[in-house]
Amino acid sequence: MRHGSQVSRGDLLRSLQLYPTLAAQQLAAPLLGFVLPTPPQQSLAQPTDTTTPRKQNPAPDESEPTQPSNGKAAPEWFYVVQTRQHYATPETSNNGLPAAVQNVPALHDDDLQPWSDAAPLPWQAILPAPRLSEFLRQTLVHSIGRCLDVPKLVKHVATLKMLSQLPRKARLIPAGRVVVLVDLNPRMRPFWQDARELCAAIARKHGRSGLDIRVLDDQPLGEYWDLFDDQQQLRPWQPLQAQSVVLIISDLGQLAGAETGVGQHWMALLQQCHRQSIIPVVLAPISPAQQDPTLHKQVRHILWNKHSRLQIQRKDADLAAHQQAVSRVLGLLSIAAHVEPELLRAVLACLPARQADSGIEAAVWLHDDVMWGYTAMSLKPDKRNNYQQRFKHEPAELQQQVLSLLKAQHSSQFPAVWAEEVLNAQPLVNFGLDGLADVARAEQFMLRLTRRYYDNQGENALGHYARRHLQRLGAASKRHYRDYASALYGLAYQDDIRQGAAIPLDYDAVIVQTVSGQAVTPQTYYLLQKGEQLLITPQPSSFNGLQTGVVLAEFIAARDSVSVAIQGEDCTRQLPLLSTEPAPCIPLTGAAISLYTGLEQLQLLPIPKPSWAYAITQSSAGLNAYLAFAGQHYAFTWQAATSPLSAVDTPNDCHWRLNETTDRVGFDRYGLYAELSLGKVTQRFRWLAPGTFWMGSPDDEPQREWYGHEEGKGTETRHQVTLSLGYWMADTTVTQAFWQAVMGDNPSNFKDHPENPVEQVSWQDAQAFIEKLNSLFPGLQARLPSDAQWEYACRAGTNTPFSFGANITPEQVNYHGEYPYANGGKGVYRKQTVPVKSLPANDWGLYEMHGNVWEWCADAWQQNLSAEPVTDPLYTAAAAVTARVVRGGSWSYFGRDVRSAFRSRFTPDLRLYHLGFRLALGHAGLRPGQGVATGAGTGRRVAEQRQTVPVHVAIIAAASNMAKRIKKSSSKSKKKK
């Protein structure tokens, strides 16, 4: 406070209450004579960035409109502790072990021996030896003219066919020179053994003389090494000799893709062969869908797979089926820790021939979702879950076959491999896994492994394995075995977690905190909301003796950290607890927060100011909201729930409890209501929150826009309407009893029941009623609803022709039942009004919005509605004779006339026995705009305007007035002295 200032400490506190925002305080400070201190710059450690960017809402569609952005700042949130649940005591928390592994013995070295001594899966050749031998016999030959084809001649003679000439065939002799090019690039890794066996068969059949077998790696015309050279010394390329038989065992780069340029190297070799009149034979382990047709002109292209006829095949254009087959194989392998080539080929043998050729085998090995090792492959961790969902939907027989192969291959290896695969498969299989796999043994092995890691946390090799194991473990398995997986994660990533690293939601935050945190002496901490941040501090913060922030909860912590989970994020984080200083701040963004203290879980919910409340306050006693209705003020207190809300639940108005005992205001299944009483008559009002909806009807709605007549065109043009302010809507039309209590007479035609709606009242009569009612209840602000407000209330969140659905019956609506809507069944025609609340209410608790009587609206008639989005629309007109909008239809009108979108009009002085009205109570800020009407049915649609004053002008004016009052009171006190 400045020297010489005449503002007292109490005045200063009142000014801070009047101007809660920083901008307002900065403007008001010089006028009130005090200096606003500059807030210190805080360097926040993790997790000030715990909130990841919120996911964007999907684009709005016609069935679910969203409110357009109006450039306003996000609403301020008050947080409350909704629930508290104890899950541990200081004694059990200090143990440092989750319950699942407390009594489990640690794993010993003797337990790391393989569970089986059976031999792994044998290697299976692509082609059986007899078929391969016949292929080689026909390939490794030279043609030296033609000779008589005796078998064909005998066949013709035996069938008594006339011969025009003797059949002949090529005379073949074994080739003198054979060159075999074996491509052992990494793409061919699953076929290396097949290539070696094929070369051995060629050597046996042809002999070593004249045989040249060159081993290369994607570099024809470059260096190579001889297969029979044990030293594998590289040699420069030697040109091929003429009259050589050339056999190429390679994909010719067709598996690598055109962008790699590998195929160009092979094309250069093929062109050289063409110049030497050599036509190579290519044995390619690919699918028909992977072929490059341009290569067929240069070579004899033979597909090398189990079901191939070893003949030239055309390209298969069904590439999608090929890709689906590859994805299916990856799904079958998704539960495996790693996959060797022998295992991959054995799994392919379980599938139909079209889904199991060599091209699919190569495509699986080369897939982008696969990681390579020297002897095996495995799926990438971030892709494994998607493929495991495919495995889950496979037939049980196929799942069982795959698991049998996995057990045969891996049960004789390190036991953790087969145990991991069992746990991966357990939540996914569609049969009883216990009869096939060692489920109980696998579970116990992983629990004991976790206990050993806990007892020997310095064992680096075990830590590396734990990380790899958790990466390979599927999401379903992490949930199924949450206890051991969470404990293993907390141990493996302990240092990262303590530095604020994200903890995936697959793991239990309590268990991770238990194993990664450190036990400390129990200490009391306070949970404070300070502006838009959440603080955890050993003592409430203060500024010059005044407490800052609101204490939301007090808790005891027995560990050196707490875990924080923010709704909508896919992770949790740990915050360190300091014994003398506050923990890093948690930004408040309007999302629910779960706080795990080591002893209990606190669920914090953001509570915005309700649309019906004119103020909301928070203190250590709780959260309060204040409602004004008909000159009376009501206070509500937020009540915590008895159980935590799920991820899909949100706090609602039903958690607000009225502080006083009264039946006039409260909540029921429809929401907030308030009642207005005049003598023995009571009118209930329903609060309708702000929102956005589609006004009008879609083009395909039956019998829309005055049955297709030209005069009705444009009255139901569908457009998006935003109502930025909530309002009260009477749950019934004004009854004859209510009218008589206010006006002293009853102009109605159907007077058989006082709860019948008042009718035979004009729009002008309704205005007179409203004026008198407002005089009886100052501050009531009664009025007629606008056209848009009426349809918003009538629809009650629906988009169908009626709030009850696509059609109606007389049991729901009072209308001319002999003329149903859209081929509906005929029903009773009552020929008069019925008492209000005789028929069902809509989902917002409003009765007889369809039928019974037409209801006046505040708007002047505007026939052609625009399709553009509008906010708070209201039609006004200067001429007193301009027609006014009526909505809802009546007892004498057809079913098509009582639709939610149907609009009509009457002159404001017209009185009919099917014409009444319903009240709305609104905010003082709703003011009609200025419009001009040139005749009935015309006018200009404008948005409801609000008289606003710039914020800075209002703040300066208020601060100046306050300073004058303080100065005046100070001078009076001096005179008295």
N, C-alpha and C positions, 0 to 999 in steps of 0.2 A: 504494500500500500504506500502511495506517495506521501511525502512529508506535507503536512497541512491539510490532508484530505479530511472532509467532514463526513465521510461514510463510515458507519460503524461496522463491526464484524458481522452482526446480524444482517445488516443491509447487504453486505457482500455475499453472504450465504444465500439470501433471497434472490439476488441477481443471478447467481450461478444456477439456481433452480429455474429461474425464468428463461435463461438463455443456456440450454444444455449443450449446444453444439460449439465447437471450437471457433468457427467463423463468427458466430454471434457474440461470443465472449471477446474476441479480438476487437470487434467494432464497439462494444459497449464499455470496455475497460477504460479508455481515455475519458469518456463522459462521466464515469462514476468515480474517477480519481484513484484507480489502482492500476498496477502493472501486471500483466499476465505473464508469468514465467514461461520461458521457452522450454518445452518438454525435452528431456535428455534423449539423445540418439542412442537407442539400444541396439547392440549387436547380438541378435538372437541366434543361439545355436540350434541344432536340430531339436525338435522337429518343427521349427517355424515354417518349413516347407513341406509339412506332412500332407497338406492337401494337394492332391494332383488336380489338374484341370478337370472341372466338372464335365461330364459327358453332355454333349449338345442334345437338346430335345429333337426328336424327329420332325421333319417338315410337317406342318399342319395339313390335315385333309378335311374334307367337308363333314366327316362324321365326328371330328374332334377338333374344334377350332381352338386356337390359342390367342391369348390377348396380345395385340400388337405392342411393340416396344414404344414407350412414350418418352424415353430419355431420362426417366426418373432414377434416382439412386436406389440401390437395393434396400429393402426394408431392414430396420434394425430388429435384432432378435434378443429376446430375454431367454436365458437358459435356466432350466430347473432340473433338479435331481429327481427323475421320475421313479426309479426303483433302486434299492440297495439289496444285494444278495451276498451273504457270507459264504465262502467256499473253502476257507482254511483258518487255522488258528496260528498264533505266533510259534507254537511248538512244531506243528507240522510244516509250517513254511520254512523254518530253519533247517529242516531235514535236507532240502535241496533236491529231493528225488520225487518224481510223480508216483502216485500209488501203484501204477502198473508195473514198475520195475523195482519197487522197494525190497521185496522179498525174493528177487530172482538172483541166482548165483551168476557170477561173471563167467564169461566164456574162457576156456583154457586152450592152450596150444594143441592139446590132444583132440579137442573138439573140431579142429579145422581140417581134419582129414576128409577126403571124399566120402560120400554116403554110399557109393557103389564102385565096384571094381570092374564093371562091365565095359566092354569096348565101345567107343563112340560109333556113330553112324558111319557105315562104309561109304566110300565114294562110288557113285553110280555114273556109268558112262552115258553120254547123250544117246549114242546108238549102240546096239548090240554088235558084237564082233562079226557075225556072219554078214549082216547088211553092209557093214563098213568094208569088209573084204571084197564083196561083190562090186561096190562102188569103186574101189581102187583098181580092181581088175579091168573095169571099163574105162578108167580115166588115164592110167599110166601106160598108154599104148600109142603107136603110130599107125596111120593108115597107109598101105602101099598098094593101092589099086583095089579092084573088085573081084569077087569070086562068086560061084554059084551058091545060092542060099538053099541048101538041101532041105532043111526043116520046112521052109515055106513052100517049096515045091511039093513035098509029100502032102502037106495040108491041102493044097489045091487039087491034087490028084484024088485024095481021099474024099473030097466033097464033090467030085465029078464036075469041076469047073473047067471051062475052056481057057487055055493059056494063049495069050497073044504074044508073050515073050517069056523067056525063062527069068525067074526072080534072081536077083543078085544082091550081094551085100559087100560092105567094105571089108578088105582083108586087113586084119589088125595083127601087129606084132608088138612085143614088149618094147617100150621106149628105151633108147640107148642112154639118153641124158634126161634126168628128172631134176628140176629145181623146185624146192618147197620153201616158200616164204612164210615163216611163222611169226605172227605179230603178237608179242606178249606185252602190249601196253596195259596200263591199269584198268582200262575199260573191259579188257578181256580176262580180268582176274578170275571170274567163276569158271572159265574154260581153259585155264592153263594146263590143268591135269589132262583134259581131253585132248588138247593139242599135242602134248608130249606122247600120250598113248597112240595117237594117230601117226605121229612121226615114227614111233617104234614099229608100228604095223607096216608102214611104208618100207622101212629098212629091212624088215623080215621078208617082205614080198619081193622087193626089187633087188635087194642086196646093196652093199656099200659102193660097188663099182658104178660110176656114172651118177651117183646120187649126191646132190648138193642141198643141204638143209640149212637155210640161213635164218637166224633169229634176230629180229629187229624190233624197234619200238617206235612206231608211227613215222619212221624216217626212211622210206624206200629211196633208193639211189644214194643212201648215206652209209654210215658205218654199220656193221653187223658182226655177229660172232657165230661160229659154226657150232651146231648142236652137239657134235661129237667131240668138241674141244673142251676138255675138263677145265682148262684154265680160263675159258671164256674171254680170250683176247680179241679185242676189236680189230676188224679188218676194213680196209677201204672197199667201196663197192666195186664189184667186178661185173662187166657187162654180160648180159645173158647171151648164150650162144644160140645160133639159129638151129632150128629143128629140135629145140628143147621142149619138153612137156613141163609147163609151169603150173603148180598148184599153190594157191594163196589161201592161207588160213587166217582170216582177218575180217573185220567189219568194214574195211576200206573207209573208215572215218564216218560211216553212216550213223553211228551211235553218238558221235561227238557233236553233230550239228554243223550246218554250213558256215556259221560265223567263226568257227575255230580255224578254218583253213586246212585241216588235216586231209580232207578229201582231195585238195589240190595236189598234194604230194603224191597221192596214189594215182591220180589222173595222169600225172607226168609219167609214171612208170607204165601205165597201161598204154599210153600213146607210143612209148618206146617199143613196147611189145608189138603194137600194131604195125609199126614200121618194119619189124622183123618177121611179120606174118605169123606171130605167135598169138594164139587165143587162150589166155589163162583160164583155168577153172578156179573159181572162188568159192570157198566153203565159209559162209558167213553165219554166225549165230545170232540172227535177228529175226523179227517177225515180218510177215508180209506187209504190215502197215508201216514198217520202218524202211522199206526199200527206196532206193533212188532209181527210178526207171531209166535214167540216162546212162547208167552203168551197163545195162543189158546189151548195149551196142558194142561194148568193148570186151566183155568177158562172158563166160558161161556162169551165171550167178545162181548158185545153189544155196538154198536155206538149210542150215545145219541145226536141226532140232529133233526131238524124239519122235515126232509124228510126221516128219517130212518124208516125201517120196524120193528125195534126192534128185529132183528135177526142177527145171526153171518154173517159178511161180509168178503170177501177176501180182502187182501191188494191191493190197487191200485198202480201200478208201475209208473203211470204218475205223478211223483213228480214235474216236470217242470210246468205242468198246475196248480198244487196246488200253487206253488210259484207265478205264474203270477196272480192268483186270489187274493192272499194276497196283492201283489203290487197294484192291481187295487183298492182294498178297501182302502189302505193307500192313494192312489191318491184322492179318493173321500173325505177323511177326512182331506186333507192337508190344506183346507181353514179354518178349525175350530180352534178356540182358544184352546179349550180342548174338550175331548170326554168322556162322561159318558158311562157306560155299556148299559144303555137304548138306548142312541143315536146310539151306535155301532150296536146293534141288529136291530134297525129300519132301518139303512142304508143297512144292509145286506138283509133285506126283500125286497129291491128294485132290487136285482140281481137274476139271475137264480139260481135254486136249487143247481147245481153243484158248483157254486161260492159262496155259502152262508151257508155252513154247520157250525157246532159248531167248528170243527177243524180249519177252516179259521178264525173264530171269536177269538179263543184262540191264533192262530199264529199272528194275528194283535196285540193283547194285549201284546204278548211276543216279538215282533219284536225288533231287535237291533236298529232300527231307531226311537224307541218310548221311551218317558220318562213316568215314572209312578208317579201318585199321589195316595193319599189314596182312593179318590172317582172318579178320572178321569185320563185320559192319554192325552198326546199331542206329536206331532212329534218334533224331535230334530231340532233346528233352522237351522243347517247346512245341513239338509236333506230335508227341506221343499220345497225348490225351485224345486228339481228334481221331486217330487211327484206332485207339482202344474202343471208341464208341462203335466203330465198324465191327470190331471183333465181337462186341457184345451182341450184335444182331445176327451173327453167323449161326447156322444150325448146330445143335448140340453135338451131333456126330462128327462134324468137321472140327469143332473146338476140341473134342476129345482126341482126335487123330493128331492135331498139332501138339497138344500137351504131351501125348505119348512120345512124339519125336523129340520134344524139348527134354523130356526126362531121360531118354536114351542117350542124347548128345551131351547133356550137362550134369547129370547126377554123378558122373565120375570125375568132375572137375572140382574146383574150390566150392565148398558147400554153400557159400553165400549166393552163388550164381543161381542154382536151382531153387533155393529158398526164396530168392527175390522174384523169380518167375512164378512161383506158386502164389505168393502174396499178390502179385499183379493180376493173376487170373482169378483169384477167389471172388471178387465182387462182380466179375464180368461173365462167368460161365453160366450156361443154361442147364447144367446138370450137377449132380452131387460130386463135388471135387474130392471129397474125403476118400472115396474108393480108389482114386487114381493117383493122387499126389500126397505128399507128406505135409498136410496142412498144419497139423498141430506141431510137428517137429519144426517146420519153417517158422511158425510164430514164436516158438520158444527160442529158436536160434537167434532171431533178430532182437528179442528182449534181452537175452544174455549178451549179445554183441553190444547193445546199448549200455548195459551195466558195466561191461568191461571198459568201454570208452569213458564212462563217467569215472571209474576208478583209476584210469590211466589217461588223463586228458592230455598228457604230453606226448602220446603215441601218434606221431605225425602220419604214419602209413594208414592207421585206422581212421584218422580224420579225413585223409584224401579219399579213402574208400567210401566213407559215410556221405560225403558230398556227391560223389558219382552215383551212389545208390539212390539218394533222394532225388536226383535229377531224373533217373530212369523210372522211379516209382510213379505210377499214374495217379491222377487226381482222385479217382474212385478208391484206390488202395490207400491213399493218404487219409481219406475220410474214414475208411473201414478200420485201419490200424492207426488211428489218430494219436493214441498215447505214445507208442514207441517212436512213431515218425516225428512227432513234435519234440520229444526229448532228444532224439538224435539230431534234429535240426538245431535246437538250442545249443547243443554241445559243439556241433561242427562249425557253426557260424557265430560263436559266442563273441568274439572280438568285434565282428562287423555289427552285430546287434547292439552291443553296448556303445557303439559310435553312432547309432541312429539309423542303421540300415533297415530297409523295409522288410517286414515279416509277412509272407503270403498268407492269405486267409485259409489256405488248406491246413494250416497248423493251428493248434490250440494255443492262444496267446498266454493263458495261465501257465501251461506246462513249459512253454518256451521261456517265460519269465522266471519260472522256478529254477530251471537248470542253468540259465545264463546269468541271472542276477546274483548278488552277494547278500548274505544275511547280515543285518545290522541290528543294533539295539532299537526296539520299537519306539517310534517317535510320532507325535501328533503333527498332522499337516492340515492346512486349510485350502479349500478349493474356492477360488475367487473368480468372479467375472468382473473384468475391468475393461469397460468399453467393448471392443470387438476382439478381446483376447481372454483366454482362460489361463489363470495362474495357479500354480501349486506352490505354496509357501509355508515355511514353518511358523510364521506369525503373520497376522493380517497386516497388509501394507497401510501406511499412513503418510500424510503430508502435513507437516506443521501441527501434529497432534490430531488431525482429522483423518478418519479412516477413509481410504479410497477403495472403490470396488465393493462388490456385494459378496458376502460369504455364502456360497451355495451349500457347502458341506464341510464337515470336519471328520477326518479319518485317521487311523493309525496305520503306519507302514512299518513292516518288519524286514523289508528288503531295500536295496539302494536304488531302485528304479520302479517306475510304473509303466504299464502298457496302455497305449491309446489306440482305439479303433474308431475311425470316422466313417459314418454310413456313406455308401456310394463309392468308397475306395476299395481296392483289391489287396490291401495290406494293413498291418498294424505296425506300430513303432514303439520303442521304449524310450522313456525320458529319464534322465538321471535325477535323483532326489538329493538335494544338498541340505545339510543340517542347518545352515545359517542363511542361505540365499534362496530366492525363488527358483523353481525349475524353469527351463525355457518355455516361452509362451506357446500356447496352442491357439492358432487363429480360429475365430468363430465365423463360419460361412453359411450358417443356416442348416447344417446337417447334424443329425444325431451323433452323439459321442458316447462310446463305452470306455470306461476307465477301470483298469484292473490294478488294484493296489497291492496285490500279493496276499491280501486277506479277504477282500470283498470286491464285487463288481458294482460300479456306479453307472447307471444309464442316465445320460443327460440329454434332454430334449430341447430344441429351440421352439420357443413359443412367440409367434408374432402377435402384435396387437390385433385382436379380433375386429372384423369389419364393423361389428355392432357397438364396439366400445369407443368412447370419446377419449379415454386415457387408460394407460396401463402403467403400473408402478411395481418396483421390486425392492424388497428389503430382506433383512435376515429372517423376518417372520413369514415371508412367502411372496407369491406373485398375485397381484390383484388387478382386476379390470373393472371399469366403471361404465354403467349404462344409464342413459337418460331417456325416459319415456313419459310423455304426458305431464311434464313438469316435475316428475319424481326421479330420484337418483338411486341406483342400486349398485351395490358392490359385490363382486364375484371373486372367489379365491380359487386358484388352481389346485386341484387335488391330484396327488401322485397315484399311479396305478399300483395294484397289488402284485403284478407280474410284469416282466420286461416285455416291451413291444417287439414284435418280429421286424424283420427287415422291410416288409411290405406295409406295415402299419404306420399310421401317422397320427399325431395328437389331434384331437378334434374338440369341438365346443362342449361335448358331453363331460369333459374333465373339469369344466368350470362349475363351481357350486356357489349358489346364492348365500350370502352371509346372513340374511334375515329370513324369517319364516313367513312366506306368503304364497298364495296360489295365483297371484296376478302375473308373475314373471317366472319363467323357468325353462327347462329343456324337456322335451319328450322325444319320441322316436323320429319325429320330423325335424327337430332342431329347436331353435330358440323361439319362444312365443311371449307375447305380452298382451294383457287384456285391458280394455277400456270399459268402465262401467258407468252407466247413467241410470239411476234409479234401480229397477230390477232387470234392466237390459245390459247384457255384456257382449261386447264384440271382441273377438280374439284376432290378433295380428300375428303374422309369421314374418320372421326376418329372412330376407333373401340376400345372400352375399353377392358382391360384385362378380361379374363373369362375362364370358364371351360366348355367343351362340349364333346359330344360323337362323335368321329370320326369313320368313317366306317359305315357299315349297319348291321342291325340285321339279324339273320339267316332266318327269314321268309319274308324278303323283296323280292318281285318278281324280277327275272332276275338279281340277284346280281352276282358279281365276274365272269364277262366275260361269262355270259350265262351258267355257269356250267362246262365249259371246264377245264381241268386239269391245263392248263397254267395260268388260272386266279385265282386259289385257293390261299387264304391268302392275296389278295390285298385289301380286304375290312373288315378285321378282326376288330370288334368293340372294341374300347378301349377309356378310358377317357384321354383327353388331356387338360392340363392347359397352357394357354398363360399368362405369368406373367407380360408382358408389353403390353401396347396398341400400336397401329401402325396406320398409314394412309394407306388407300386403295383407289386407283383410282376408281371413280364410273363407268368408262368405260374402255374398252381396249384402247390401244394406237391407235389413228386414223391415217389415211394416211396423213391428214393435219399436225398432230403433228409430225409424223415421218419426213415429208418433211421439217418442220420448223427447226428440229434439224440436220438431216443428209443431207438435200439438194436433195434427190432423192425419188422415190416411187417404191419399188419393187413389189407392189401388182398386183394381176391378175384382181380383180374386181375394176375398177377405175371409175365407173359411178358416184360416190359421194365422195367428200373429207372426209366426216364423216364416211365412211365405215372403219371398222377396218383394220389396216395394216396387210397383210398376206404375205406368202412366205418369212418369216424371221425365221432364225434359232435361237437356244438358244445362239449361239455365236454372232449373229447379235444383239440380244437383249442386250447382255452384252456391246457391243460396243456403242449402243444407250445410255445405262445407264451411261457409263463412260463419254460420251460427255455431256450429260445433267447435270451431277454432276459438270462438269467443268464450265458450263455456270451459275450454281446456287450453289456457294460454301455453304456447310452446308446443302444441300438438303437431302443427304443420300438416294437417290433413289436406288431401288433394285427390284429384283423379289420376290414375296411373297413365303414363304415356303409352302410346301404341306399342312401342318396343318393350316397355316394362311389362305390359299385359301379356304379350306373347311369350316373353321369357318366363314369367310365372306359370303360364298355362302349360308350356312344354315340360317344365320341371326336369330339364336335362335330357329330353328325348328328341329324336329327329323324325319320328313317325307322324302320320297324319293326325293322330290323337295321342294324348299323354298316356292312354291305356294301351296303345299299340297301333296296328294297321287298320283296325276296325272297331266298332262299338256295337253295343246292344242297348235297348231301353232300360235294362237293369243297371247300366252304368251312367247313362245320359238321358235327360228328359228332352226328347225331340219328337218329330213326327215319325213314329215308328213304322208307318205304312210306306215310307220312302227311305229305305235303308241306304247305306253307303256302299258303293263298289260291290254290288251283287251280294250284300249281306242278307241275312234272314230278316223277314218282317217281324215287327213286334208291336207292343201296345202303343196306342196313341192316347195320351192322357188328356189332351185338349185344354190344359191349364198348367199353371206353375205348381211346383211341389215345395214343401217346407225345406229350407236350407239344411244341409247335412243329411238329407234323406238318401243320397246316393254316395258312392265311394269317393274319397279324396284322391288327388294325384300324389305323386311321390314326395311332394313338398308340403302336404297337409292342406291343400286348397281345394274347397268343395265347389262343385258345379261350375267349373271354368268352361266346360262345354255345355251348351244348352241352357234350359230353364228360362233365362231372360237375356236379352242383349245387354251389354255393359258399355256405358259411355266411357270414352277415353279423353284425355286432355287435348289430344292433337286435332288440329284442323285437317280436313280430308286432303290427301295427296294421292292421286291414283297411281302415277308412274313412279315406282321406287327404283332407285339406282342400284346397280350391282356392286358398287364400290363399298368397301368397308367404312363404317361410320362409328362414332363414339358418342354415347348419350344423345341420341337423336330426339328431337321434339319438333312437331309441325305447329307453326303459329300463323295467325291471320289477323289482319286489322279489322275486317268487316265482321260485324256481329252476326250476320246472317249466314256466314260460311258454314258449310256442313261439317259435322264433327264425326270422328271415327267411332264406330261401335264394333265390339268383338264378341265372339262366343256363340252366336246363334241363339235360338230360343226354343220353347216347347212347340211352337207352330211351324218351325222350319225343318227342312229336310236334313238327312244325315250329312250330306256334302257341305252344308252351311255351318256346321258346328266344328269343323276342323280347326286345328291350332292356328293355321296360316290364314284362314278366311277372314277378309276384311270387308266391311261395308260402311255406310254413312247415312246419317239423318241430319236434317236441319236442327239447330240447337233449341228451337222452340217446340219441337214435335213431342207429343205425349201419346204413347201407345201402350196397350196392356201386355206387351211382351218386351218392354223396355225399362231397364233399371240401371244400377251402377254399383260399383265396388270401390272402397276407399283404399288409398295408399298413403303412407306417411313417409316423408323423405327428409333428406338433409336440407338445411337452409341454403346450401350452396347450389341447389338445383334451381336455375332461373331460365325461363324461356328466352330464346333469341328473338330477334326482330324479323318478321316476315311480312310479306305483302300478298294479299289475295285479291284477285280480280273477279272472282265469281265462285260459285259452288263447284267443288271438285278440283280447284286449282290452288296453287300455293307454292311456297319454297321450303324445302326441308333444311333445317339448320340444326347444329348441335347445341345442346344446352350449354350456356355460357356461365362462367363464374367470374365474379368481380374479385380480382386478386391484386394485391399490392406487392411490389418487389420486396424481396426478403430484406435487403439491406436498408431500404427506406423504413420498413416497419421496425427493425431493430433499433435504428438510430432514433426514431421518434419515441419508442418506448423507453429507451435509455435516457433520452433527454427529459421526458416527463418524470421519470423516476428521480433523476438528479435534482430537478426543480422541487419535488416534494421533500426530498431529504434536506435541501438547502433551506426551504421554508420552515420545516420543523426545527432545524438547528437554530435558525434566527429567533424563533419563538422561545426556545428554551433559554437563549442568552438574555432576552428581554425579561423573562421571569426572574433570572438571577439578579 
